[in-house]
């Protein structure tokens, strides 16, 4: 099921934990960026019609409806099986949602992160639990019930009690899909850099420890399972039939084309990406590629496919190639191998980065 990803890197504020190539960019760049994005899509060669479309960012929910229509008009395949809009709580009204529906969008992913006001305020988010409740009702009233809510385990000041409060809200709202991400510590976010430096800015001194974050994640997995929202990928949970079709494109190594700043693509044995900055993308579009490489189907099938809870199907030849790694992780209790299926255990999911990296060659 091939897909299209559209990058819209404009935000009203830059969250402290965010490690994406997005932020508060000059307002005059937005129409220029929309034109550049439209040019890149129109110049592309599609060997297939996309079944899924995903608008990410950034905050594409702030995009004017005319701009959205302009971009989507050059994406083939409408009506798409699944078309997702990433949205920041409080960034849209009912008229905008009606415009999304007219344009072909049928799924919304809300960047909730937390339902606890003090946690949100410390990361730069301006919404509250009441904002999220109003947004969910607004989306459902316009016929969009296929919703995802994002949570982050490990925000500054987060405790077992506050995490439980966010999970209580998930139970109350009963979305069909939930993503639970553990806080990433790297140099691509302000909070990550501060943590690596041992500083205190952005609430870094109040970030829970690794064991506490792991406990939050496991508590979410158990709570969601009781609600019928089952883990199907390391960070993603859904009621049966509500899995993200677009994200499954990535994990099942189906072809997808990415358009816009810092967008990535995978098609016919190749991987490539675009320039990261919006202004450079505008200048170079429709030829904004900066990296291109041949995909290694063997390594990628293990590295990407093992993120899925169901694991991957393997042959004796596959197991022979990776015999040392498989034996090591099975012995350590991080993997299960029944001879034809290989998957991570619950312990392996918690150490997935270390495990998956062993299969890259």
C-alpha positions as a Markdown table, in Angstrom:
| # | Residue | x | y | z |
|---|---|---|---|---|
| 1 | Unk | 0.0 | 0.0 | 0.0 |
| 2 | Unk | 2.1 | 2.9 | -1.3 |
| 3 | Unk | 1.9 | 6.3 | 0.4 |
| 4 | Unk | 2.8 | 10.0 | 0.2 |
| 5 | Unk | 4.2 | 12.1 | 3.0 |
| 6 | Unk | 3.9 | 15.9 | 2.9 |
| 7 | Unk | 6.1 | 18.0 | 5.2 |
| 8 | Unk | 4.8 | 21.4 | 6.5 |
| 9 | Unk | 7.5 | 22.6 | 8.9 |
| 10 | Unk | 5.7 | 25.8 | 10.2 |
| 11 | Unk | 4.9 | 26.0 | 13.9 |
| 12 | Unk | 3.5 | 28.7 | 16.2 |
| 13 | Unk | 6.1 | 27.8 | 18.8 |
| 14 | Unk | 9.0 | 25.4 | 19.1 |
| 15 | Unk | 8.5 | 22.8 | 21.8 |
| 16 | Unk | 11.5 | 22.1 | 24.0 |
| 17 | Unk | 11.4 | 18.3 | 23.3 |
| 18 | Unk | 11.0 | 18.6 | 19.5 |
| 19 | Unk | 13.8 | 17.2 | 17.4 |
| 20 | Unk | 12.1 | 17.6 | 14.0 |
| 21 | Unk | 13.2 | 20.1 | 11.3 |
| 22 | Unk | 10.4 | 22.5 | 12.1 |
| 23 | Unk | 9.9 | 25.7 | 14.1 |
| 24 | Unk | 8.8 | 29.3 | 14.1 |
| 25 | Unk | 9.6 | 30.4 | 10.6 |
| 26 | Unk | 9.1 | 33.8 | 8.9 |
| 27 | Unk | 5.5 | 34.2 | 7.9 |
| 28 | Unk | 6.3 | 35.3 | 4.4 |
| 29 | Unk | 7.9 | 31.9 | 3.6 |
| 30 | Unk | 4.6 | 30.0 | 4.0 |
| 31 | Unk | 3.0 | 30.8 | 0.5 |
| 32 | Unk | 6.4 | 30.4 | -1.1 |
| 33 | Unk | 6.8 | 27.0 | 0.6 |
| 34 | Unk | 3.3 | 25.9 | -0.6 |
| 35 | Unk | 4.2 | 26.9 | -4.2 |
| 36 | Unk | 7.5 | 25.0 | -3.9 |
| 37 | Unk | 5.8 | 21.9 | -2.4 |
| 38 | Unk | 3.2 | 21.9 | -5.2 |
| 39 | Unk | 6.0 | 22.2 | -7.8 |
| 40 | Unk | 7.9 | 19.3 | -6.4 |
| 41 | Unk | 4.8 | 17.0 | -6.3 |
| 42 | Unk | 3.7 | 18.0 | -9.8 |
| 43 | Unk | 7.2 | 17.3 | -11.2 |
| 44 | Unk | 7.3 | 13.8 | -9.6 |
| 45 | Unk | 6.9 | 10.6 | -11.5 |
| 46 | Unk | 4.4 | 8.3 | -9.8 |
| 47 | Unk | 4.8 | 4.6 | -10.7 |
| 48 | Unk | 1.7 | 3.9 | -8.6 |
| 49 | Unk | -1.3 | 5.7 | -7.2 |
| 50 | Unk | -0.8 | 6.4 | -3.4 |
| 51 | Unk | -3.3 | 4.8 | -1.1 |
| 52 | Unk | -2.3 | 6.9 | 1.9 |
| 53 | Unk | -1.4 | 10.5 | 2.4 |
| 54 | Unk | 0.1 | 12.0 | 5.6 |
| 55 | Unk | 0.6 | 15.7 | 6.3 |
| 56 | Unk | 3.2 | 16.1 | 9.0 |
| 57 | Unk | 5.3 | 18.8 | 10.4 |
| 58 | Unk | 5.4 | 21.2 | 11.9 |
| 59 | Unk | 1.8 | 22.1 | 12.3 |
| 60 | Unk | -0.1 | 21.5 | 9.0 |
| 61 | Unk | -3.4 | 22.0 | 10.8 |
| 62 | Unk | -2.6 | 25.8 | 10.6 |
| 63 | Unk | -2.4 | 25.7 | 6.8 |
| 64 | Unk | -5.0 | 27.8 | 5.0 |
| 65 | Unk | -7.6 | 25.6 | 3.3 |
| 66 | Unk | -6.8 | 27.2 | -0.1 |
| 67 | Unk | -3.2 | 26.1 | 0.3 |
| 68 | Unk | -4.2 | 22.6 | 1.4 |
| 69 | Unk | -6.4 | 22.3 | -1.7 |
| 70 | Unk | -3.6 | 23.5 | -3.9 |
| 71 | Unk | -1.2 | 20.9 | -2.6 |
| 72 | Unk | -3.6 | 18.0 | -2.6 |
| 73 | Unk | -4.9 | 18.8 | -6.1 |
| 74 | Unk | -1.6 | 17.5 | -7.6 |
| 75 | Unk | -1.4 | 14.3 | -5.4 |
| 76 | Unk | -2.8 | 11.4 | -7.5 |
| 77 | Unk | -5.2 | 8.7 | -6.1 |
| 78 | Unk | -7.9 | 10.8 | -4.5 |
| 79 | Unk | -10.0 | 9.5 | -2.7 |
| 80 | Unk | -7.2 | 8.0 | -0.7 |
| 81 | Unk | -7.9 | 5.0 | 1.6 |
| 82 | Unk | -6.3 | 6.9 | 4.5 |
| 83 | Unk | -5.4 | 10.6 | 4.6 |
| 84 | Unk | -4.0 | 11.9 | 7.9 |
| 85 | Unk | -3.6 | 15.5 | 9.1 |
| 86 | Unk | -1.3 | 16.1 | 12.1 |
| 87 | Unk | -2.9 | 18.8 | 14.3 |
| 88 | Unk | -1.9 | 20.7 | 17.3 |
| 89 | Unk | -4.7 | 21.0 | 19.9 |
| 90 | Unk | -6.4 | 24.4 | 19.7 |
| 91 | Unk | -5.1 | 25.2 | 16.2 |
| 92 | Unk | -8.3 | 24.7 | 14.2 |
| 93 | Unk | -12.0 | 25.3 | 14.2 |
| 94 | Unk | -15.0 | 23.6 | 12.7 |
| 95 | Unk | -14.8 | 25.4 | 9.4 |
| 96 | Unk | -11.2 | 24.3 | 9.0 |
| 97 | Unk | -12.2 | 20.7 | 9.7 |
| 98 | Unk | -14.9 | 20.9 | 7.1 |
| 99 | Unk | -12.3 | 22.1 | 4.6 |
| 100 | Unk | -10.1 | 19.1 | 5.5 |
| 101 | Unk | -12.9 | 16.7 | 4.9 |
| 102 | Unk | -13.7 | 18.3 | 1.5 |
| 103 | Unk | -10.0 | 18.0 | 0.6 |
| 104 | Unk | -10.1 | 14.3 | 1.3 |
| 105 | Unk | -8.7 | 14.0 | 4.8 |
| 106 | Unk | -10.3 | 11.3 | 6.9 |
| 107 | Unk | -7.9 | 10.9 | 9.9 |
| 108 | Unk | -6.4 | 13.3 | 12.4 |
| 109 | Unk | -3.4 | 12.8 | 14.7 |
| 110 | Unk | -3.5 | 15.2 | 17.6 |
| 111 | Unk | -0.2 | 16.1 | 19.3 |
| 112 | Unk | -1.5 | 15.9 | 22.8 |
| 113 | Unk | 1.7 | 14.8 | 24.6 |
| 114 | Unk | 0.1 | 15.2 | 28.0 |
| 115 | Unk | -3.2 | 16.1 | 29.6 |
| 116 | Unk | -1.5 | 17.8 | 32.6 |
| 117 | Unk | -1.4 | 21.6 | 32.3 |
| 118 | Unk | 1.9 | 22.0 | 34.3 |
| 119 | Unk | 3.7 | 19.4 | 32.2 |
| 120 | Unk | 2.5 | 21.1 | 28.9 |
| 121 | Unk | 3.4 | 24.6 | 30.1 |
| 122 | Unk | 7.0 | 23.5 | 30.8 |
| 123 | Unk | 7.5 | 22.2 | 27.3 |
| 124 | Unk | 6.0 | 25.3 | 25.6 |
| 125 | Unk | 2.6 | 23.8 | 24.8 |
| 126 | Unk | -0.4 | 26.1 | 25.3 |
| 127 | Unk | -3.3 | 23.7 | 25.3 |
| 128 | Unk | -5.1 | 22.1 | 28.2 |
| 129 | Unk | -7.1 | 18.9 | 28.7 |
| 130 | Unk | -10.3 | 21.0 | 28.0 |
| 131 | Unk | -8.8 | 22.1 | 24.7 |
| 132 | Unk | -8.2 | 18.5 | 23.6 |
| 133 | Unk | -11.8 | 17.4 | 24.7 |
| 134 | Unk | -13.3 | 20.3 | 22.6 |
| 135 | Unk | -11.1 | 19.3 | 19.6 |
| 136 | Unk | -12.1 | 15.7 | 19.7 |
| 137 | Unk | -15.8 | 16.6 | 19.9 |
| 138 | Unk | -15.3 | 19.1 | 17.0 |
| 139 | Unk | -13.6 | 16.5 | 14.8 |
| 140 | Unk | -16.2 | 13.8 | 15.5 |
| 141 | Unk | -19.0 | 16.3 | 14.8 |
| 142 | Unk | -17.5 | 16.7 | 11.3 |
| 143 | Unk | -17.3 | 13.0 | 10.7 |
| 144 | Unk | -13.7 | 12.4 | 11.6 |
| 145 | Unk | -13.7 | 9.6 | 14.2 |
| 146 | Unk | -10.4 | 8.0 | 13.1 |
| 147 | Unk | -8.2 | 9.7 | 15.6 |
| 148 | Unk | -4.8 | 9.2 | 17.0 |
| 149 | Unk | -3.6 | 10.9 | 20.3 |
| 150 | Unk | 0.1 | 11.2 | 21.0 |
| 151 | Unk | 1.6 | 10.9 | 24.5 |
| 152 | Unk | 5.2 | 11.4 | 25.6 |
| 153 | Unk | 6.6 | 9.5 | 28.6 |
| 154 | Unk | 9.4 | 11.4 | 30.3 |
| 155 | Unk | 8.3 | 15.0 | 30.2 |
| 156 | Unk | 9.8 | 17.3 | 32.9 |
| 157 | Unk | 8.0 | 17.0 | 36.2 |
| 158 | Unk | 6.1 | 13.9 | 35.1 |
| 159 | Unk | 5.2 | 11.4 | 37.9 |
| 160 | Unk | 3.4 | 8.1 | 38.1 |
| 161 | Unk | 0.3 | 10.0 | 39.3 |
| 162 | Unk | 0.3 | 12.6 | 36.5 |
| 163 | Unk | 1.0 | 9.9 | 33.9 |
| 164 | Unk | -2.1 | 8.0 | 35.3 |
| 165 | Unk | -4.1 | 11.2 | 34.9 |
| 166 | Unk | -3.2 | 11.4 | 31.2 |
| 167 | Unk | -4.2 | 7.7 | 30.8 |
| 168 | Unk | -7.5 | 8.5 | 32.5 |
| 169 | Unk | -8.2 | 11.0 | 29.8 |
| 170 | Unk | -7.4 | 8.5 | 27.1 |
| 171 | Unk | -9.9 | 6.1 | 28.7 |
| 172 | Unk | -12.5 | 8.9 | 28.8 |
| 173 | Unk | -12.0 | 9.9 | 25.2 |
| 174 | Unk | -11.6 | 6.3 | 23.8 |
| 175 | Unk | -9.6 | 7.1 | 20.7 |
| 176 | Unk | -9.1 | 4.2 | 18.3 |
| 177 | Unk | -5.4 | 4.8 | 18.1 |
| 178 | Unk | -2.7 | 6.0 | 20.6 |
| 179 | Unk | 1.0 | 6.7 | 20.1 |
| 180 | Unk | 3.2 | 6.5 | 23.2 |
| 181 | Unk | 6.7 | 7.8 | 22.7 |
| 182 | Unk | 9.5 | 7.7 | 25.3 |
| 183 | Unk | 11.4 | 11.1 | 25.5 |
| 184 | Unk | 14.3 | 11.1 | 23.1 |
| 185 | Unk | 17.5 | 12.6 | 24.4 |
| 186 | Unk | 19.6 | 13.9 | 21.5 |
| 187 | Unk | 21.2 | 17.1 | 20.3 |
| 188 | Unk | 18.3 | 17.9 | 17.9 |
| 189 | Unk | 16.1 | 19.4 | 20.7 |
| 190 | Unk | 16.7 | 22.1 | 23.3 |
| 191 | Unk | 15.7 | 19.8 | 26.1 |
| 192 | Unk | 17.8 | 16.9 | 24.7 |
| 193 | Unk | 20.9 | 19.1 | 24.4 |
| 194 | Unk | 20.4 | 20.4 | 28.0 |
| 195 | Unk | 20.0 | 16.8 | 29.3 |
| 196 | Unk | 23.2 | 15.7 | 27.6 |
| 197 | Unk | 25.1 | 18.7 | 29.1 |
| 198 | Unk | 23.8 | 18.0 | 32.5 |
| 199 | Unk | 22.0 | 21.4 | 32.7 |
| 200 | Unk | 18.8 | 22.5 | 34.3 |
| 201 | Unk | 17.1 | 24.7 | 31.6 |
| 202 | Unk | 13.8 | 23.6 | 30.1 |
| 203 | Unk | 13.1 | 21.5 | 33.2 |
| 204 | Unk | 15.9 | 19.1 | 32.4 |
| 205 | Unk | 16.6 | 18.6 | 36.1 |
| 206 | Unk | 13.1 | 17.3 | 36.6 |
| 207 | Unk | 13.0 | 14.8 | 33.7 |
| 208 | Unk | 12.2 | 11.4 | 35.2 |
| 209 | Unk | 15.0 | 8.7 | 35.1 |
| 210 | Unk | 15.2 | 6.0 | 32.5 |
| 211 | Unk | 13.6 | 3.4 | 34.8 |
| 212 | Unk | 10.7 | 5.7 | 35.6 |
| 213 | Unk | 10.1 | 6.4 | 31.9 |
| 214 | Unk | 10.2 | 2.7 | 31.1 |
| 215 | Unk | 7.6 | 2.1 | 33.9 |
| 216 | Unk | 5.4 | 4.8 | 32.4 |
| 217 | Unk | 5.6 | 3.2 | 29.0 |
| 218 | Unk | 4.8 | -0.3 | 30.4 |
| 219 | Unk | 1.9 | 1.1 | 32.5 |
| 220 | Unk | 0.5 | 2.7 | 29.3 |
| 221 | Unk | 0.8 | -0.6 | 27.4 |
| 222 | Unk | -1.0 | -2.5 | 30.1 |
| 223 | Unk | -3.8 | 0.1 | 30.6 |
| 224 | Unk | -4.4 | 0.5 | 26.8 |
| 225 | Unk | -4.5 | -3.3 | 26.4 |
| 226 | Unk | -7.3 | -3.4 | 29.0 |
| 227 | Unk | -9.1 | -0.8 | 27.0 |
| 228 | Unk | -8.8 | -3.0 | 23.8 |
| 229 | Unk | -6.2 | -0.7 | 22.3 |
| 230 | Unk | -3.4 | -3.1 | 21.5 |
| 231 | Unk | 0.3 | -2.5 | 20.8 |
| 232 | Unk | 1.1 | -3.4 | 17.1 |
| 233 | Unk | 4.4 | -1.5 | 16.9 |
| 234 | Unk | 6.9 | -0.3 | 19.5 |
| 235 | Unk | 5.2 | 3.1 | 20.0 |
| 236 | Unk | 1.8 | 2.5 | 18.4 |
| 237 | Unk | -1.4 | 1.1 | 19.8 |
| 238 | Unk | -4.8 | 0.6 | 18.1 |
| 239 | Unk | -8.2 | -1.1 | 18.4 |
| 240 | Unk | -8.2 | -3.9 | 15.7 |
| 241 | Unk | -8.7 | -2.3 | 12.3 |
| 242 | Unk | -7.6 | 1.2 | 13.3 |
| 243 | Unk | -3.8 | 0.7 | 12.7 |
| 244 | Unk | -2.1 | 3.6 | 10.8 |
| 245 | Unk | -2.1 | 2.4 | 7.2 |
| 246 | Unk | 0.5 | 5.0 | 6.3 |
| 247 | Unk | 2.9 | 4.1 | 9.0 |
| 248 | Unk | 2.6 | 0.5 | 8.2 |
| 249 | Unk | 3.9 | 1.5 | 4.7 |
| 250 | Unk | 7.2 | 2.4 | 6.4 |
| 251 | Unk | 7.4 | -0.7 | 8.6 |
| 252 | Unk | 6.5 | -3.1 | 5.8 |
| 253 | Unk | 8.9 | -1.5 | 3.4 |
| 254 | Unk | 6.2 | -0.4 | 0.9 |
| 255 | Unk | 7.1 | 2.4 | -1.5 |
| 256 | Unk | 6.4 | 6.0 | -0.3 |
| 257 | Unk | 7.3 | 9.4 | -1.7 |
| 258 | Unk | 8.1 | 12.3 | 0.7 |
| 259 | Unk | 7.7 | 15.9 | -0.4 |
| 260 | Unk | 8.9 | 19.1 | 1.3 |
| 261 | Unk | 11.7 | 20.1 | 3.6 |
| 262 | Unk | 13.5 | 17.2 | 5.3 |
| 263 | Unk | 11.1 | 14.7 | 3.7 |
| 264 | Unk | 12.3 | 11.1 | 3.0 |
| 265 | Unk | 11.4 | 8.7 | 0.3 |
| 266 | Unk | 11.7 | 4.9 | -0.5 |
| 267 | Unk | 10.9 | 3.5 | -3.9 |
| 268 | Unk | 12.1 | 0.8 | -6.2 |
| 269 | Unk | 15.2 | 0.0 | -4.2 |
| 270 | Unk | 16.3 | 3.6 | -3.5 |
| 271 | Unk | 16.1 | 5.9 | -0.5 |
| 272 | Unk | 16.5 | 9.6 | -0.6 |
| 273 | Unk | 15.8 | 12.8 | 1.3 |
| 274 | Unk | 15.3 | 16.5 | 0.7 |
| 275 | Unk | 17.2 | 19.5 | 2.1 |
| 276 | Unk | 16.3 | 20.2 | 5.7 |
| 277 | Unk | 15.7 | 24.0 | 5.8 |
| 278 | Unk | 12.5 | 25.5 | 4.5 |
| 279 | Unk | 14.1 | 28.4 | 2.8 |
| 280 | Unk | 16.7 | 26.2 | 1.0 |
| 281 | Unk | 13.9 | 23.9 | 0.0 |
| 282 | Unk | 12.0 | 26.8 | -1.6 |
| 283 | Unk | 15.1 | 27.9 | -3.5 |
| 284 | Unk | 15.8 | 24.4 | -4.9 |
| 285 | Unk | 12.4 | 22.9 | -5.5 |
| 286 | Unk | 11.5 | 20.9 | -7.5 |
| 287 | Unk | 15.0 | 19.4 | -7.3 |
| 288 | Unk | 15.7 | 19.5 | -3.5 |
| 289 | Unk | 17.3 | 16.1 | -3.0 |
| 290 | Unk | 20.5 | 16.0 | -0.9 |
| 291 | Unk | 21.0 | 12.3 | -0.2 |
| 292 | Unk | 20.4 | 9.1 | -2.3 |
| 293 | Unk | 21.4 | 5.6 | -1.5 |
| 294 | Unk | 20.5 | 2.0 | -2.5 |
| 295 | Unk | 18.4 | 0.3 | 0.1 |
| 296 | Unk | 19.7 | -2.9 | 1.7 |
| 297 | Unk | 16.5 | -5.1 | 1.7 |
| 298 | Unk | 17.9 | -7.7 | 4.1 |
| 299 | Unk | 19.1 | -5.2 | 6.8 |
| 300 | Unk | 16.0 | -3.0 | 6.4 |
| 301 | Unk | 13.6 | -5.9 | 6.7 |
| 302 | Unk | 15.1 | -6.7 | 10.1 |
| 303 | Unk | 15.7 | -3.2 | 11.3 |
| 304 | Unk | 12.3 | -1.8 | 10.3 |
| 305 | Unk | 10.1 | -4.9 | 10.3 |
| 306 | Unk | 11.1 | -6.0 | 13.9 |
| 307 | Unk | 9.5 | -2.8 | 15.2 |
| 308 | Unk | 6.2 | -4.6 | 14.5 |
| 309 | Unk | 4.9 | -6.7 | 17.4 |
| 310 | Unk | 4.1 | -9.5 | 15.0 |
| 311 | Unk | 7.7 | -9.6 | 14.0 |
| 312 | Unk | 8.9 | -10.8 | 10.6 |
| 313 | Unk | 8.8 | -14.1 | 8.7 |
| 314 | Unk | 12.3 | -15.6 | 8.3 |
| 315 | Unk | 13.8 | -18.4 | 6.3 |
| 316 | Unk | 16.7 | -20.7 | 7.3 |
| 317 | Unk | 18.9 | -18.5 | 5.1 |
| 318 | Unk | 17.9 | -15.4 | 7.0 |
| 319 | Unk | 18.7 | -17.0 | 10.3 |
| 320 | Unk | 22.0 | -18.2 | 9.0 |
| 321 | Unk | 23.0 | -14.7 | 8.0 |
| 322 | Unk | 22.2 | -13.3 | 11.4 |
| 323 | Unk | 22.9 | -16.4 | 13.4 |
| 324 | Unk | 25.2 | -14.7 | 16.0 |
| 325 | Unk | 22.8 | -11.7 | 16.7 |
| 326 | Unk | 19.7 | -13.9 | 16.8 |
| 327 | Unk | 21.4 | -16.4 | 19.2 |
| 328 | Unk | 22.6 | -13.6 | 21.5 |
| 329 | Unk | 19.3 | -11.8 | 21.8 |
| 330 | Unk | 17.2 | -15.0 | 22.2 |
| 331 | Unk | 19.6 | -16.1 | 25.0 |
| 332 | Unk | 19.3 | -12.7 | 26.6 |
| 333 | Unk | 15.5 | -12.9 | 26.5 |
| 334 | Unk | 15.1 | -10.0 | 24.0 |
| 335 | Unk | 13.9 | -12.1 | 21.1 |
| 336 | Unk | 11.7 | -15.0 | 20.3 |
| 337 | Unk | 12.5 | -17.3 | 17.4 |
| 338 | Unk | 10.3 | -20.2 | 16.4 |
| 339 | Unk | 12.2 | -21.0 | 13.2 |
| 340 | Unk | 9.9 | -19.1 | 10.8 |
| 341 | Unk | 9.0 | -16.0 | 12.8 |
| 342 | Unk | 11.3 | -13.7 | 14.6 |
| 343 | Unk | 10.0 | -11.0 | 17.0 |
| 344 | Unk | 11.1 | -8.9 | 20.0 |
| 345 | Unk | 10.0 | -9.8 | 23.5 |
| 346 | Unk | 8.6 | -7.2 | 25.9 |
| 347 | Unk | 12.1 | -6.8 | 27.3 |
| 348 | Unk | 13.4 | -6.5 | 23.7 |
| 349 | Unk | 10.9 | -3.7 | 23.0 |
| 350 | Unk | 12.4 | -1.6 | 25.8 |
| 351 | Unk | 15.9 | -2.1 | 24.3 |
| 352 | Unk | 14.9 | -2.0 | 20.7 |
| 353 | Unk | 17.5 | 0.6 | 19.5 |
| 354 | Unk | 20.3 | -1.6 | 20.7 |
| 355 | Unk | 18.8 | -4.8 | 19.3 |
| 356 | Unk | 17.8 | -3.4 | 15.9 |
| 357 | Unk | 21.2 | -1.8 | 15.3 |
| 358 | Unk | 22.8 | -5.2 | 15.4 |
| 359 | Unk | 21.0 | -6.1 | 12.1 |
| 360 | Unk | 22.5 | -3.3 | 10.1 |
| 361 | Unk | 25.4 | -4.3 | 7.9 |
